[in-house]
Amino acid sequence: MADFKNVQPLDGFDWESFESGAVAASQSKEQDEKAYTQTLGKVNDNDVVEGKVISVNKREVVVSIGFKSDGIVPVSEFRYNPDLKVGDSVEVYIENQEDKRGQLVLSHKKARLSKAWDRVNAALENKEIIKGYIKCRTKGGMIVDVFGIEAFLPGSQIDVKPIRDYDVFVGKTMEFQVVKINQEYRNVVVSHKALIEAELEQQKQEIISKLQKGQVLEGTVKNITTYGVFIDLGGVDGLIHITDLSWGRVNDPHEVVELDQKLNVVILDFDEEKKRIALGLKQLTPHPWDALDADLKVGDKVHGKVVVMADYGAFVEIAPGVEGLIHVSEMSWSQHLRSAQEFLKVGDEVDAVILTLDRQERKMSLGIKQLKDDPWKNIEEKFPVGSKHTGKVRNFTNFGVFVELEEGVDGLVHISDLSWTKKVKHPSEFTQLGAEMDVVVLEIDKDSRRLSLGHKQLEKNPWDVFEQTYSVGSVHKGTITQLMDKGAVVSLEDGVEGFVTPKHLQKEDGSKAQEGETLDFKVIEFNKDSKRVILSHSRTFEEGAAEERRPRRAAGKKETAAANVQNQVATNSLGDNDALAALKAQMEGK
């Protein structure tokens, strides 16, 4: 348009005749149009051509492609390139050479898309740096407009440091590198981080080459994890492990540091090959053990807070960074093995006594039970032999029951001392855990901290009475409670149990007695010392029958002898008086 303003009128041209039509054109209108058309470039619909930006405003970009009219492209199609200016060459797609208004219709977006896939693949192959416009945020990253293709920018690929606010990048045009293409699904992944990693790698090498153990540097808290804190040392990262943050126990690094905080750290170790740097924070302050009261000694009472619990004990902090272990065995005078959690929990404040103290190894053991008197100190006075007490069943073993008389004082009731009459195979048959039991003290071993207790001794020995009741030969009613290969167990009156061998289980009708039957049993053996009673059922009817048969057998013998005498008399002469007298004397003697 500026060129038209500079056009000067022709000298001597008759404008009045021209306007009246008196001046004839040198050529026809068709010829003029043909000549004008030949001066224009040839274009076809759907072609991609290169044009020049003529003007740019907030809404439109005017592009000339050398055609009879210029094309207008929405400025939104150039938002990936905020530096667009007049005179720049751009590719455009010819949608229509002339619309209803005679306007050339162009599209820069379609031109980019038509060649975008080839350009993206070329960028990946050549590791070319390209520009892209960040359109929006999505799950796990951002959507970037690259050559008109929507590419994915993972959150981890935005920068070398973690990004906490993705929204600040929306609407920005940045440089990227294509790192991955899925040809099947036409997915493109780009990275901005890859562009700066090479430069950072060079910086890391330079920084690590100058590092020295013990060197103190200033850094910025870059990231906080459960196991430690990452510090930016100016191009290279180092890790402060959670155990190196403070001399005291740290459950969460957030308790000590916060993001973007600047602090001094000391280099503990580094690996040039792996580019790992171990840093420390607590090492910049004196060790709390060095500041521990010099007068503190074994036997002193201290106050502290439980910071860590374990099954075997509790760690108590008596000063910042100074801890002592209270073993579970030092929490109570009770000899029962229990978990430390039954006594203490994290956060409890406790008083304790120092049991051991090693300043060189920086170790200390503590005890709580020492704050109370040892119950075994005057055990003979509290629980003399022969005294009766009520305790609580705490534990079972195959050989007896452990009964707690008071905290720290346990005694064993041997399985043989549970009952005078009942044969106990396992203590669980007699009592149960937690139950109360009356006992009598039988023996005290103060040095070994052992008490021998008895339960059956609370009563007189009934076997002194049983010796008379169950004398050998006496008959009693009994019930077969258990049948075994070797015999049967029979329950008698007063809770006494006897034993019957298989041959003595035979009944009068020839059958064998069964479990649960109640029969008469004869005592054939009694031993008070071993508390053994041997019984027999078969003897109860066999011996009675034998007594009845015995007189009958004697009478039969006499009748036989008399018959023999008579026979002899008959055969002898009646006049043989001497022989007769001798036979008579023989018969009377029998």
C-alpha positions in Angstrom: 0.0 0.0 0.0 2.9 2.4 0.7 4.1 1.9 -3.0 0.8 3.1 -4.3 1.1 6.4 -2.4 4.3 7.1 -4.2 2.8 6.7 -7.7 3.0 9.9 -9.7 0.4 10.9 -12.5 1.4 10.5 -16.1 2.4 13.7 -17.8 0.0 14.7 -20.6 -2.5 12.0 -19.9 -6.1 13.1 -20.8 -8.0 12.0 -17.7 -11.3 13.5 -18.9 -11.3 11.6 -22.1 -10.3 8.4 -20.1 -13.3 8.9 -17.8 -15.7 9.5 -20.7 -14.5 6.4 -22.5 -13.1 8.3 -25.4 -9.6 6.9 -24.8 -9.4 3.4 -26.0 -7.3 0.8 -24.2 -4.4 -0.5 -26.1 -5.5 -4.1 -25.3 -8.7 -5.9 -24.5 -9.6 -6.7 -20.9 -9.0 -10.4 -21.3 -5.6 -9.7 -22.7 -4.8 -7.5 -19.7 -6.0 -10.1 -17.2 -4.0 -12.8 -19.0 -0.9 -10.6 -18.9 -1.4 -9.9 -15.2 -1.9 -13.6 -14.3 1.3 -14.5 -16.0 3.1 -12.2 -13.6 1.8 -14.3 -10.6 3.3 -17.5 -9.3 1.4 -20.7 -10.0 -0.2 -22.3 -7.0 -2.5 -25.3 -6.5 -4.9 -26.1 -3.7 -3.5 -28.5 -1.0 0.1 -27.4 -1.8 2.5 -26.5 0.9 4.5 -23.4 -0.1 6.8 -20.9 1.6 5.5 -17.4 2.2 6.7 -14.2 3.8 5.1 -12.5 6.7 3.9 -9.0 5.7 2.2 -7.9 8.9 1.5 -9.2 12.4 -1.2 -8.1 14.9 -2.9 -9.6 18.0 -5.3 -11.6 15.9 -3.9 -12.3 12.5 -0.7 -12.8 10.5 -0.8 -11.6 6.9 1.4 -13.9 4.6 2.3 -13.3 1.0 3.0 -16.2 -1.3 3.3 -14.1 -4.5 -0.3 -14.7 -5.4 -2.8 -12.1 -6.5 -4.0 -11.8 -2.9 -2.4 -12.3 0.4 -3.5 -14.9 2.9 -4.5 -14.4 6.6 -3.5 -16.9 9.2 -4.7 -16.8 12.8 -1.9 -15.8 15.2 -2.8 -18.8 17.4 -1.1 -21.0 14.9 2.2 -19.3 15.6 2.0 -19.3 19.4 4.9 -21.8 19.5 7.0 -19.1 18.0 6.5 -15.9 20.0 9.4 -14.2 18.2 7.6 -14.2 14.8 8.1 -10.9 13.0 7.6 -9.2 9.6 9.8 -10.6 7.0 10.1 -14.1 8.4 9.6 -17.0 6.0 6.9 -19.4 7.0 5.4 -22.5 5.5 1.7 -22.4 4.7 -0.8 -24.8 3.3 -3.1 -23.6 0.5 -6.6 -24.6 1.5 -8.4 -22.4 -1.1 -7.1 -20.0 -3.7 -10.2 -17.9 -3.5 -13.1 -18.0 -1.1 -16.4 -16.3 -1.4 -14.8 -13.0 -0.7 -12.0 -13.6 -3.2 -9.6 -14.1 -0.3 -6.7 -16.6 -0.4 -7.2 -19.2 2.4 -3.9 -20.4 4.1 -3.1 -22.5 7.1 0.3 -22.6 8.8 -0.9 -25.4 11.2 -1.7 -27.8 8.4 1.6 -27.0 6.7 3.5 -28.0 9.8 1.4 -31.1 10.2 2.0 -32.3 6.7 5.7 -32.5 7.3 5.7 -32.7 11.1 6.2 -36.5 11.4 9.2 -36.5 9.0 10.7 -33.5 10.9 10.2 -35.2 14.3 11.9 -38.4 13.2 14.7 -36.4 11.7 15.1 -34.5 15.0 15.3 -37.8 16.9 17.9 -39.2 14.6 20.0 -36.1 14.4 19.5 -35.1 18.1 18.3 -31.8 16.9 17.2 -29.1 19.3 13.7 -28.0 18.5 11.2 -25.5 19.9 7.8 -26.4 21.3 4.9 -24.6 23.0 3.7 -26.0 26.3 -0.1 -26.2 25.8 -1.3 -27.6 29.1 -0.6 -29.8 32.1 -1.5 -33.5 32.2 -1.1 -36.4 34.5 2.6 -36.9 35.1 3.8 -34.1 32.9 2.9 -31.6 30.1 1.6 -31.5 26.6 3.9 -29.8 24.1 3.1 -28.6 20.6 6.0 -29.6 18.4 5.6 -29.0 14.6 1.9 -29.2 15.2 2.1 -32.6 16.9 1.1 -33.0 20.6 4.2 -34.5 22.3 4.5 -35.6 25.9 6.9 -33.9 28.3 7.3 -36.1 31.5 7.6 -34.2 34.7 11.0 -35.7 35.4 12.2 -34.4 32.0 11.4 -30.7 32.6 14.5 -29.9 34.6 17.3 -31.6 36.5 15.8 -30.6 39.8 12.4 -31.7 40.9 9.5 -29.5 39.9 6.9 -28.8 42.5 4.7 -26.4 40.4 4.0 -27.6 36.8 1.6 -24.8 36.1 4.3 -22.1 35.8 5.4 -23.7 32.6 2.1 -23.6 30.8 2.1 -21.2 27.9 5.9 -21.1 27.6 7.9 -21.8 24.5 11.0 -23.8 25.3 13.7 -25.8 23.6 13.4 -29.6 23.6 15.0 -32.7 22.4 13.0 -35.6 21.0 14.0 -38.7 23.2 11.4 -41.3 22.1 8.9 -42.0 19.3 6.4 -44.8 19.2 5.9 -45.3 15.4 2.9 -47.5 15.8 0.8 -45.2 18.0 2.6 -42.0 16.7 3.5 -40.9 20.3 6.3 -38.5 20.8 8.2 -37.9 24.0 10.4 -34.8 24.4 12.8 -33.7 27.1 14.1 -30.3 28.2 16.3 -31.9 30.9 18.4 -33.6 28.3 19.6 -30.3 26.9 21.1 -29.2 30.1 22.4 -32.5 31.4 25.5 -32.4 29.1 26.4 -29.0 30.5 25.7 -30.1 34.0 27.8 -33.2 33.5 30.8 -31.1 32.6 30.1 -28.9 35.7 29.9 -32.0 37.9 33.3 -33.3 36.7 34.8 -30.0 37.4 33.3 -29.7 40.9 34.0 -33.3 41.9 37.7 -33.0 40.8 38.0 -30.2 43.4 36.3 -32.0 46.3 38.2 -33.1 49.4 37.1 -35.1 52.4 36.3 -32.8 55.3 35.7 -29.8 53.0 32.8 -27.6 54.2 30.5 -26.3 51.4 27.3 -24.3 51.2 24.4 -26.0 49.6 20.7 -25.8 49.1 18.1 -28.4 50.1 16.9 -29.8 46.8 14.8 -32.8 47.9 13.8 -34.5 51.1 13.2 -38.2 51.3 12.5 -40.7 54.1 16.1 -41.8 54.1 17.9 -38.5 53.8 18.3 -35.0 52.2 19.6 -34.1 48.7 21.8 -31.0 48.7 22.5 -28.9 45.5 26.2 -27.9 45.7 26.0 -25.7 42.6 25.6 -28.2 39.8 26.2 -31.4 41.6 24.0 -33.1 44.2 25.1 -34.7 47.5 23.2 -36.8 50.0 23.0 -36.3 53.7 21.8 -39.6 55.1 19.2 -39.4 57.9 21.7 -40.7 60.4 24.1 -37.8 59.5 21.6 -35.0 60.0 21.7 -34.9 63.8 23.5 -36.6 66.7 20.1 -37.4 68.1 17.5 -39.8 66.7 15.7 -38.4 63.6 12.4 -40.0 62.5 11.7 -37.6 59.7 14.3 -35.3 57.9 11.6 -32.6 57.8 12.3 -32.2 61.6 15.7 -30.9 60.8 15.7 -29.2 57.4 13.2 -27.7 54.9 13.1 -27.3 51.1 15.3 -24.5 49.6 17.0 -24.0 52.9 20.7 -23.0 52.6 23.1 -24.6 55.0 26.7 -25.7 55.4 27.6 -29.3 55.0 30.8 -31.3 55.3 32.0 -33.8 52.7 32.3 -37.2 54.2 33.1 -39.3 51.1 32.7 -39.1 47.3 33.0 -41.5 44.3 34.3 -39.8 41.2 33.2 -42.7 38.9 29.7 -43.0 40.3 29.5 -39.3 41.0 28.1 -39.9 44.5 28.9 -37.5 47.3 28.2 -38.3 50.9 27.6 -35.3 53.1 27.2 -34.7 56.8 25.5 -32.0 58.9 25.9 -33.2 62.4 29.6 -33.5 62.0 29.8 -29.7 62.1 28.8 -29.7 65.8 30.6 -31.3 68.7 29.6 -34.9 69.6 27.2 -34.7 72.6 29.1 -37.5 74.3 32.1 -35.2 74.6 29.9 -32.7 76.5 28.4 -35.4 78.8 28.8 -34.5 82.5 32.2 -35.8 83.6 31.0 -36.6 87.0 28.3 -39.0 85.7 29.1 -42.6 86.9 27.6 -46.1 87.3 24.9 -46.1 89.9 23.7 -42.6 89.3 20.1 -41.9 88.6 19.2 -40.2 85.3 16.0 -39.0 83.6 15.3 -39.5 79.9 12.8 -40.0 77.1 12.1 -43.2 75.2 13.0 -42.6 71.6 13.1 -46.2 70.1 11.4 -49.4 71.1 12.6 -53.0 70.3 11.5 -56.4 71.6 14.7 -56.7 73.5 14.6 -53.2 75.1 14.1 -49.5 74.9 16.6 -46.7 74.0 16.3 -43.7 76.3 17.8 -40.3 75.4 19.1 -38.7 78.6 20.7 -35.8 76.6 20.5 -34.7 73.0 22.4 -37.4 71.1 23.2 -39.4 74.2 21.2 -42.6 74.6 21.2 -45.6 76.9 19.6 -49.0 76.5 17.3 -50.4 79.0 17.2 -54.2 78.3 13.9 -55.9 78.9 15.6 -58.0 81.7 16.4 -54.7 83.5 12.8 -53.4 83.4 11.3 -55.7 86.1 12.5 -58.1 88.8 10.1 -60.6 87.3 11.9 -63.5 85.7 9.3 -64.1 83.0 10.5 -63.3 79.5 8.3 -60.5 78.2 8.4 -57.9 75.5 9.7 -54.4 76.3 6.5 -53.0 74.8 4.6 -54.3 77.8 6.6 -51.9 80.0 7.3 -48.8 77.9 6.4 -47.0 74.7 8.0 -44.3 72.6 7.6 -40.8 74.2 7.5 -42.1 77.8 9.7 -40.2 80.2 11.4 -42.5 82.7 13.9 -42.5 85.6 16.6 -45.1 85.4 19.9 -46.1 87.0 23.2 -46.3 85.1 24.4 -49.9 85.0 27.4 -49.5 82.6 29.1 -46.5 81.1 31.7 -46.6 78.3 32.7 -43.1 77.2 35.2 -44.4 74.6 32.6 -46.7 72.9 29.9 -44.2 73.7 27.6 -46.8 75.1 25.5 -46.9 78.2 23.1 -49.4 79.7 20.3 -48.4 82.1 18.0 -50.2 84.5 14.5 -49.4 85.9 14.1 -52.3 88.3 17.0 -51.1 90.3 14.9 -48.2 91.5 13.0 -50.8 93.6 14.3 -53.1 96.3 15.4 -56.6 95.2 12.6 -58.9 96.4 15.1 -61.7 97.0 17.1 -59.6 99.4 14.9 -60.7 102.4 13.3 -63.8 100.8 13.7 -65.9 103.9 11.7 -63.5 106.0 8.9 -62.9 103.4 8.5 -66.5 102.3 10.0 -68.9 105.0 10.0 -72.6 104.4 6.7 -74.1 105.4 4.7 -70.9 104.9 1.5 -70.9 102.8 0.8 -68.4 100.0 -1.5 -67.8 97.0 0.2 -67.1 93.7 -0.6 -66.8 90.0 0.2 -69.5 87.5 2.6 -67.8 85.0 4.1 -70.7 82.9 3.9 -74.4 82.2 6.7 -76.9 81.5 6.6 -80.6 81.1 8.0 -81.0 84.6 5.9 -78.5 86.5 4.2 -75.1 87.0 5.8 -71.8 87.7 3.9 -69.8 90.2 4.5 -66.0 90.8 4.2 -65.1 94.5 4.9 -61.4 93.8 6.7 -59.5 91.1 10.2 -60.9 90.8 9.6 -64.0 93.0 8.6 -67.2 91.2 8.6 -70.7 92.4 8.3 -74.1 90.8 5.7 -76.6 91.7 7.0 -79.9 90.4 4.5 -82.1 88.6 4.8 -84.7 91.3 3.9 -82.1 94.0 0.5 -81.2 92.4 -1.6 -84.1 93.7 -1.3 -87.0 96.1 -3.6 -89.2 94.2 -3.9 -88.1 90.6 -1.1 -88.9 88.2 -0.6 -85.7 86.2 1.0 -86.1 82.8 1.1 -82.4 82.0 0.4 -79.4 84.3 -2.3 -78.1 81.9 -4.5 -81.1 83.0 -4.4 -79.7 86.6 -4.6 -75.9 86.2 -4.4 -73.1 83.6 -2.3 -70.0 82.9 -3.4 -67.0 85.0 -5.2 -69.1 87.6 -4.5 -68.6 91.3 -2.9 -71.5 93.1 -2.4 -72.1 96.8 1.1 -73.3 97.6 3.5 -74.0 100.4 7.2 -73.2 100.4 9.3 -76.3 100.4 12.8 -75.1 99.8 14.7 -71.8 99.2 17.9 -71.4 97.1 18.7 -67.6 97.5 21.9 -67.7 95.4 20.2 -69.2 92.4 17.0 -67.3 93.0 14.9 -70.5 93.1 11.9 -71.5 95.2 10.6 -75.0 95.4 6.9 -75.0 96.0 4.3 -77.7 96.7 0.5 -77.8 96.3 -0.3 -81.3 97.5 1.5 -80.6 100.8 -1.4 -78.3 101.8 -3.2 -81.6 102.7 -2.1 -84.6 104.7 -0.8 -87.6 102.8 -4.0 -89.7 102.2 -1.8 -92.7 101.4 -1.4 -93.3 105.1 -5.1 -93.9 105.2 -5.2 -95.7 101.9 -2.8 -98.3 103.2 -5.5 -99.5 105.5 -8.4 -99.0 103.2 -6.8 -100.7 100.2 -5.1 -103.6 102.0 -4.1 -106.6 99.9 -7.1 -108.9 99.4 -9.7 -106.2 99.9 -12.4 -105.8 97.1 -13.6 -102.4 95.9 -15.8 -100.9 93.2 -13.9 -99.3 90.4 -14.5 -97.8 86.9 -12.2 -98.4 84.0 -11.1 -94.9 82.8 -8.4 -95.8 80.3 -7.7 -99.0 78.3 -4.2 -99.7 76.9 -2.3 -102.6 75.5 -0.4 -103.1 78.7 -3.5 -103.0 80.9 -6.1 -100.6 82.2 -6.4 -97.6 84.6 -9.2 -98.0 87.2 -10.5 -95.1 89.2 -11.4 -96.1 92.8 -13.1 -94.2 95.6 -11.2 -91.2 97.1 -9.7 -90.5 93.7 -7.2 -93.3 93.9 -6.1 -94.9 90.6 -5.2 -98.5 90.3 -3.7 -100.5 87.5 -5.0 -103.9 86.1 -2.9 -106.1 83.8 -4.7 -107.6 80.7 -5.0 -111.1 82.2 -6.8 -109.7 85.2 -9.4 -107.9 83.1 -11.1 -111.2 82.0 -14.7 -111.4 83.2 -16.4 -114.5 84.6 -18.2 -115.2 81.3 -14.8 -115.2 79.5 -15.1 -111.7 77.9 -12.7 -108.8 78.5 -13.8 -105.8 80.5 -14.2 -102.6 78.5 -13.5 -98.9 79.1 -16.3 -97.2 81.1 -17.4 -100.4 82.9 -17.8 -100.4 86.7 -16.7 -103.7 88.3 -15.4 -105.2 91.5 -11.6 -105.3 91.8 -9.4 -107.1 94.3 -6.2 -105.4 95.6 -3.3 -107.8 94.8 -0.5 -105.3 95.5 -0.2 -102.0 97.4 2.9 -99.8 97.6 2.6 -96.5 99.6 6.0 -95.1 98.6 5.5 -95.5 94.9 1.7 -94.8 95.2 1.0 -98.0 93.3 -2.2 -100.1 93.5 -2.4 -103.3 91.4 -5.9 -104.7 91.0 -7.6 -107.7 89.5 -11.1 -108.4 88.5 -10.7 -112.0 87.6 -9.5 -112.8 91.2 -12.9 -111.7 92.6 -14.6 -114.7 91.1 -11.8 -117.2 90.6 -10.8 -117.5 94.3 -14.4 -117.9 95.5 -14.9 -120.8 93.1 -11.7 -122.4 94.3 -12.8 -122.3 97.9 -16.0 -124.1 97.0 -14.1 -126.8 95.0 -11.6 -127.4 97.8 -14.0 -129.2 100.3 -15.6 -131.3 97.5 -12.1 -132.5 96.4 -11.3 -133.5 100.1 -14.5 -135.5 100.5 -13.9 -137.3 97.3 -10.5 -138.4 98.4 -11.8 -139.9 101.7 -14.5 -141.8 99.9 -11.9 -143.3 97.6 -9.7 -144.3 100.5 -12.6 -146.0 102.3 -13.5 -147.9 99.1 -9.9 -149.1 98.8 -10.0 -150.3 102.5 -13.1 -152.2 101.9 -11.7 -153.9 98.8 -8.6 -154.9 100.7 -10.7 -156.3 103.6 -12.7 -158.3 101.2 -9.7 -159.9 99.7 -8.0 -160.7 103.0 -9.0 -163.5 105.3 -11.4 -162.5 108.0 -9.2 -164.4 110.4 -6.1 -162.3 109.6 -6.6 -160.0 112.5 -3.2 -158.5 112.4 -3.6 -157.3 108.8 -7.0 -156.0 109.5 -5.8 -154.1 112.5 -2.9 -152.5 110.5 -5.3 -151.5 107.7 -7.6 -149.9 110.2 -4.8 -148.0 111.8 -3.7 -146.8 108.3 -7.2 -145.5 107.4 -7.7 -143.7 110.7 -4.3 -142.0 110.3 -5.3 -140.6 106.9 
